[in-house]
Each structure stands twice: as structure tokens, then as C-alpha cells.
Amino acid sequence: VPLKAGPRAIELGLLTGADAADSMAFEYGDLTCLVEVVPDIDAAIAHIHEHGSAHTESIVTENPDTAEYFQQRVDAACVFHNAS
């Protein structure tokens, strides 16, 4: 699965500048995933509402309460927990 990185993911060393996404609002239409790091769940939801496609969104967390909070607040056709 090819990965593209947002600015914070690059800053934290999760991916390199060579992996930088050209846009935070691009729908790849293949296996490519965009990775970005945000400070908290509400920032994640705001980021999705600003940059997302309203098609498919996912949260990766071990906390079921956080997952439910995310799933109830993200406006997309498909919202998943621990899936891609």
C-alpha cells in the first residue's frame, strides 16, 4: 500500500519529504493512503470535514469510545473503525 504524508507526519519522521502529498484533499482511487497526525479526535474530525471526500473515512484506535465518537461525527458514506 503506497503511503502519502501530510506535513505533521513528515515532521515527526513517520514518512519522508519524498512521500509528501501534493494535496490533503485528493481522492486517490487506488490503494494509496494519506497519513497525517493531528493533536486530538476533534482536530481529526475537523481535518476530515475540511479535506475529506465524504466517501470513506477510517479511525485507527484501540479505544471503543473514541471510535464511536468519531463514527457519530464524521459525515461520509462509509466510516470505519480499524479498517482501511
Steps between C-alpha positions, in 0.01 A plus 500: 500500500663828393495771767490877458587731789354818639730768644478382863566135408816612319604726790470206741706275271220254425562549127749703298461815297517281190164357612337843537143523377442757228161574654325409823171479306584257219300180450754244377256236378747218569680349800688822582437634852570850627648510853481810716538553875266729694497590871163349594177344379323830445789626286479175301131550436555866401784393268273244331218750459743749343699261277296179470298377204195397707548155346701277735666588831663283767634529854771276642461471877476242775251717691139407412361824647730706277400293199130549570549876551680517163242289317211713629662829394666434165277567201597244236332218309717243682664553839712213632679405820838323462455442127639649182 
